[in-house]
Amino acid sequence: MTFRQITIQTTNGAVELTGEVVTEHFALVPGVHSSPDGDHRLTGGATLTHIPSGRFIHGPWWTESLEAKRTLAETLEAAAVDWVNFAPSKENSEAIQAAYRRAKQITADDENSPGLTIHV
């Protein structure tokens, strides 16, 4: 397990947090709330984050456990997407949806979690 400083982009500015690097482009960082006055507060739990952009990855309900978030990071990393120079496209959307489905399948096999909701 490797930890490093990651710059998180919020709606009210950037904040540096220590996160657990899960894959080359994804990490688990503490959940953070950003208020308009620039105050940042930890909210509890961990959030999957795209390291190059510092943006949170919002997953469906079944990604609440740390292991499910790690699985999602691994399947996203394996997707045919350029995560350094990411740009929205039909191909990227399809690859990301397939990664979510694969992560859900793995998670369901591990935890018997029903259902699938994809938020991309």
Buried (B, 14 or more C-beta within 10 A) or exposed (E): EEEEEBEBBBEBEEBEBEBBBBBEBBBBBBBBEBEEEEEBEEEEEBBBBBBBBBEBBEBBEBBEBBEBBBBBBBBBBBBEBEBEEBEEEEEBEBBBBBBBEBBBEBBBEEEEBEEBEBEE
